[in-house]
Amino acid sequence: MRIVLASSNQGKIKEIKKYFGEDVVAFSDLIEPFEIIEDGNSFKENAIIKAKAIQEKLPNDIIIADDSGISVPVLGGIPGIYSARFAGSNASDKDNLFKLINTLKENNISKTLAYYTSAIALATPYGIFTTHGFMYGDVIDEARGDKGFGYDPMFIPQGFNKTLGELDFDVKKEISHRTKALNLAKHILEVIK
């Protein structure tokens, strides 16, 4: 069975392919991309929605879907499940990043606690399985570094003094929320494959 990634986010595809090696193929390489309405109330619900949507088109494959984002508790948990569209439905990663930076500045916050969440859904012939991973740290009111994607240039992981945008990929891979969720998903894959 092929492992198919239910994402069109190039940063996410690159990161997950590096994790699994070349065993993963993006769904857009197999079928015409289509819009998936993510109207769940949690990262888990949205990951399941994405996995099921691709599974309907590719029923003989194992589908991996990730829904992830950043939450800032002092701001009521925003952007949370809206991380990818925080600055609007057609917003770029930079638009979202700078909207959160500006929101911190508007609230006179230069640094505060935040965390990343990753929910992984596996749609398999044996059912749907989900895992979660978390990464804790701080967000700052400026962008530093050009590595990673999304909110990485403003997020300093716990135990570090550099942002994810400044850290090498190998360091990020070791500590990331997505890696933690994928490690758990890998155990499930080993059992069902």
N, C-alpha and C positions, 0 to 999 in steps of 0.2 A: 504494500500500500504506500502510495506517495504521501508525503507530508506537505500540505498546501497551506500557505499563510494567507489569512483573510485580511489583508491590508493593502492599501495603495500608498501608505506613508513610506517614502523612500528611506528615511532615517531608521524607521522601525524595521523595515525589510532587511536593510544592511546589518543592523544589530543582531537580529534573530538568525540570519544566515551565517553570521560569524559564530554564533553560539552553536548551531547545529551542523555547520559545515554546508556543503553543497546539497545536502539531502532535502533541503526545503525549497519549494518553488512558490513564487507569488501567484495568487489566483489570476491576476491580470495577464500572466504569461500563458494561461490556459484557456481563459474565456474572456469575452468582452466585459470590461469593467461596468458595473452598474451601481446605482446609488442604494445604500443601505441606510434606512432610517433608524438611528440609534435613539430610541425614545424610552430606554430603561431608566430606572431611578438609582442605579448603582453601576459601578465599574463592572461588576459581575454580570448584571443583567445585560449591559451593552455588549460585553464580550460574547455572551451566549447568543444574542440576536445576530451578531456578525457571523459567528460560526455556523449557525443554522441556515442563514441565508446562502452561504457558499456551499454548504452541504447539500442543499436542495439541487444545486447545479452540478455538483461533483460528488454524488453519493457513495462512490467506491473508494474515496480518499479519506485520510485523516486530516481534518481541518483544525488549524491552530488560529485562534483569534485572541488578540490582546486589546484590552481597553485600559488605558492608563492616564494618569494625570497628576497634577500637583495640587495640594491643599494647604491653605494658610489659615490656621485656626483663629488667629487674632482678627482676621477679616471674615469670620463666619464660615471658613472652610472653602472659600472661592479660590481658584476657579473650579476645582473638583472635577466632576464628570463633564464639565463644559470646557476643560483645558484646551482642547483642540479648536474650539470655536469661541473662545473667550472674547475676542475682539470682533466677532461677527462670523457668519457662516462661510464666507470666502476669505477669511483672514489667513495670512501667512504665519509661520512660526515666529517671525520677527514682530509682526503686529501683536500677537498674543503676548510675547515676551515683554514688549514695551508698554502694553496696557497694564500688565501686572506691576512692572516697575513704577509706572506713573501712579497707579493706585496706592502703592506703598508711600510714594512721595506725598500724595494728596493727604494721606493720613499721618504724615510726619514720622514714618517708620523707616529707619535706615537698615535695620536687620531684625529678623524675627524668626521664630520656629516655623518650620514647614515640613511636609513629607510628601514623597511620591508613593503612589499606589499603582500596582500592576495586577490586573485580573486576567488570567489566561483561561480560555475555554477551549476544550478539545471536543470536537464533534467526531465521533467514531461510529463504526458499525455496532458497537456495544453500548452506546449511549453517550451522554454529555457529561464531561468531567470538568471541574474548575479548580484552579489554584490561585493563591494570592502571594504577593511579595511587597515589602515596604522598604523604603529608604528614608531615614530621618536626617534632618540637618536644619539649615537656616537659608532663608532667601535674603538677598541684599537689594538695595535700590539702584543697582547699576549692572551692566552686562560686562563680564570679563571672560575673555577667551573665545576661540572660534571653533572649538571641538564640540562634538555632540550635536544635539538638536533640541528644538523646543525651548524649555525653560532652563536648560543646562547652564548657560552663561551667568545665571543669577542664583544658582543653588550651590551652597557649600555643604557637602556631606559631613555628618558627625565625625569628628576625629581628624578633619582636614582643615587647611586654611586656604585652599584653592577651590574655585568653582569647578563643576563638572565640565564646563567649557574650557578650563585650563588643564584638566587632568588627562593623561593618556587613556586611550580606549581600554587598554588591558586593566588599568586600575578601576575604571568605571565598571567594566564587566564584572570584576570581582565583587563589587559592593552594591550593584544596582538592584532596584526593586524588580526589574524585569528578569534579571538573572536568577533571583531568588524564586520567583514564580515559575520560571522555565526549569529550574532544577527539580522542582516538585512535579512539573508536567512530564519531565523526562522519565521519572520513575514510573508514571502511569503508562507512558509509551512503551517502556521496556516490558511491561506486563502484557499489554494488548497486542504488540506487534508480532 
